[in-house]
Amino acid sequence: MPDRDRGERSVFQGIVDVFLPARCQGCNQQTGPQLASLCDTCRARLSPLTSPLCTCCGTIFTSGEDHLCGACLGKTFAFSRARSLFSYKDPLRSLLVRLKFGGDLSVLETLATLARQAEAEQAVHVPDCLIPVPLHKKRLQRRGFNQALLLARACFPAWQAALCPNLLCRHRSTVPQTELSGKARRNNLKNSFSLREVDLIRGRKVLLVDDVYTTGSTLHECARVLVRAGAERVEAFTVARVL
């Protein structure tokens, strides 16, 4: 870039910093000209999820080494691994709520930065198919977007060639999972998902992406359909997990 262009851009950025100073996406406090997405206080409130944890579902243990939890010893889930980056609490919780229910797409850059810094791509294996958990068409029409698809794009920019946004579909409308708990969640989702092209899954390594892991019921039901279709491996990724 020519020196003149750099100088003009520097002057322009200085004007932006003065009249439109950057604000923290978590608390809305002014953060200054460094354009930080989260201030130091909000960053300190994040709770990264690290070992020890269940080698399958990602349940967090208080001590010891990574091992299978009781539920996974009983082969409760159809996926082989589920990983989440952070605990589902503020400020991350508010970012995901603003995205999912408020349509605030401005938080995606912050979430992408957090995923990169947390090395999301190291938490799971490289997939052949990157599949966002789908919404039913009626909910998609009301919301206008699928947050799982936006997160798959934001958190895994290097894997976009593997993105298959329309392969898995949700053909049955169900009661929102947030209104249910425990066994009711799994029963609510039973036979809700299907594949448009089964042959594209056979022998493939799949990574499912969603926003929040609560009981694992949604990811399990999606994985069950994929495994039944012949997927070699199904892993799951969420930005946050309810503890």
ZIRAQUI-V884950 format. One record per residue. D_LAST is the distance of its C-alpha to the last C-alpha in Angstrom with 2 decimals. Layout:
# ZIRAQUI-V884950
d_last->D_LAST
d_last->D_LAST
This chain:
# ZIRAQUI-V884950
d_last->48.73
d_last->51.96
d_last->51.96
d_last->52.94
d_last->49.95
d_last->47.61
d_last->49.31
d_last->49.06
d_last->45.37
d_last->44.79
d_last->46.73
d_last->44.85
d_last->41.45
d_last->42.75
d_last->43.71
d_last->40.29
d_last->38.63
d_last->40.97
d_last->40.80
d_last->37.33
d_last->35.26
d_last->31.80
d_last->28.92
d_last->25.28
d_last->23.13
d_last->20.46
d_last->22.77
d_last->26.11
d_last->27.92
d_last->30.82
d_last->30.10
d_last->33.66
d_last->35.44
d_last->33.03
d_last->31.19
d_last->27.75
d_last->24.96
d_last->22.73
d_last->24.30
d_last->23.69
d_last->21.84
d_last->19.30
d_last->18.97
d_last->18.27
d_last->15.29
d_last->13.55
d_last->10.84
d_last->11.90
d_last->10.11
d_last->12.93
d_last->14.33
d_last->14.12
d_last->12.17
d_last->13.28
d_last->16.33
d_last->15.86
d_last->12.47
d_last->10.72
d_last->8.34
d_last->8.08
d_last->10.76
d_last->12.03
d_last->15.52
d_last->18.05
d_last->18.51
d_last->17.00
d_last->17.66
d_last->16.97
d_last->14.54
d_last->16.30
d_last->15.47
d_last->16.77
d_last->19.74
d_last->20.63
d_last->20.49
d_last->18.13
d_last->17.72
d_last->20.66
d_last->19.29
d_last->19.92
d_last->17.14
d_last->14.03
d_last->12.96
d_last->10.95
d_last->12.24
d_last->9.88
d_last->6.62
d_last->7.28
d_last->9.24
d_last->13.01
d_last->15.23
d_last->13.63
d_last->12.41
d_last->16.04
d_last->17.51
d_last->15.93
d_last->16.90
d_last->20.33
d_last->20.77
d_last->19.73
d_last->21.24
d_last->23.64
d_last->25.14
d_last->24.97
d_last->25.72
d_last->26.35
d_last->22.71
d_last->23.04
d_last->24.96
d_last->22.31
d_last->19.59
d_last->22.17
d_last->22.86
d_last->19.27
d_last->19.06
d_last->22.41
d_last->21.64
d_last->18.47
d_last->20.82
d_last->19.08
d_last->22.18
d_last->21.78
d_last->18.39
d_last->20.16
d_last->23.78
d_last->26.38
d_last->26.68
d_last->29.85
d_last->28.16
d_last->25.42
d_last->24.35
d_last->22.27
d_last->20.78
d_last->23.64
d_last->24.06
d_last->26.73
d_last->29.93
d_last->30.04
d_last->26.65
d_last->27.61
d_last->30.87
d_last->29.32
d_last->26.78
d_last->29.23
d_last->26.90
d_last->24.06
d_last->21.20
d_last->20.17
d_last->23.74
d_last->23.80
d_last->20.70
d_last->22.31
d_last->25.38
d_last->23.77
d_last->21.52
d_last->24.10
d_last->27.52
d_last->29.25
d_last->28.43
d_last->29.84
d_last->32.68
d_last->30.30
d_last->28.77
d_last->29.48
d_last->28.35
d_last->30.45
d_last->30.40
d_last->27.60
d_last->28.06
d_last->26.49
d_last->29.59
d_last->28.32
d_last->26.92
d_last->24.10
d_last->22.36
d_last->19.44
d_last->16.19
d_last->14.66
d_last->17.28
d_last->16.28
d_last->13.78
d_last->13.85
d_last->17.23
d_last->18.60
d_last->16.61
d_last->18.27
d_last->21.60
d_last->21.51
d_last->21.42
d_last->23.88
d_last->26.84
d_last->25.70
d_last->26.03
d_last->29.14
d_last->30.80
d_last->33.79
d_last->35.28
d_last->34.34
d_last->36.68
d_last->34.75
d_last->31.75
d_last->33.69
d_last->33.24
d_last->30.91
d_last->27.69
d_last->25.13
d_last->22.06
d_last->20.09
d_last->18.49
d_last->16.25
d_last->14.36
d_last->10.78
d_last->9.10
d_last->7.78
d_last->9.56
d_last->11.91
d_last->14.85
d_last->16.46
d_last->16.44
d_last->17.71
d_last->20.47
d_last->21.56
d_last->21.65
d_last->23.61
d_last->26.25
d_last->26.52
d_last->26.87
d_last->29.41
d_last->31.33
d_last->31.66
d_last->29.07
d_last->29.29
d_last->25.61
d_last->22.60
d_last->19.59
d_last->16.79
d_last->15.47
d_last->13.16
d_last->13.12
d_last->9.48
d_last->6.18
d_last->3.81
d_last->0.00
